[in-house]
Amino acid sequence: MLGTLTLRYPIPCSRFSPYIFGGGGASFGGVGGGLEVRFTPHIGWIGDFSWNFVDGPNNNFGMVRTGINFAF
């Protein structure tokens, strides 16, 4: 179970929208940031990196994600 807060800033007159996020939960919590590029007003590509804090520093790990967003 994980809860996340995302702060996003759409750059005016562009298709770019950088964001940062942080969260916490029962198993782990993570912080990170990324970028969304909109191809159309409703379809965009995202890419981000997060650093996850697990039980003890030897278990922490980074994660890279990428995908397509469909906004409705």
N, C-alpha and C positions, 0 to 999 in steps of 0.2 A: 504494500500500500504506500503510495507516494503522493504528496501534494506539491504542486509547483506554481510559482508566480513568475509570469513572463512580462517583461517591460519591452515594448517594441516602439521604434521611432521611424515611421515612414518618412523618408526624405522627400520634401515637396518637389513636384515636377520631375520625379524620377520613378523608376520601377524598383528601387532598392529600399529595403526596410531592415536595418540591423536590429538585433535584439539581444537581451541578456536574460538569464533565468536562474532561479535558485529554488530549492525545495528541500523537503525533509519527509521522512516516513518511518515506518516500523522497521524496515530492513536496511535502508540506506538513504542518503541525501546527496544531492548533486548541485553543482553550480556550473555555469557555462555561458556560452554566447554563440551567436550565429548570424546568418544573413539569409533573407528571403528576397528573391527576384521574381517579380510578377511578369508573366508573358502576356496575360490578359487581366482584366479586373478580377477574374475569379479563379485563375490558375497560376500557380507560382512554384518555383523550385526553392527548396530550403537546404541548407547545409549548416551543421553546427558541431561543436565540441563540448563535452561535459566532463567534469571531474567528479567522481563519486567517492564519498567517504563511507567506508564500511567499518566494521568492528576492528579497529586497530590500524595503524599506518601500513602494515605489511599487506593489507587486503584492499587498499585504495586502488582505483583504476580509472583510466580515461576511456572515453567512448566517442567515436565519430559517427554522426548520423547524416543521411541525406535522403531526400524524398520529394514528392510532389504534393502540394497543398491544393485542395479544392475548397474555395471560400463561397459560402452561400448566404 
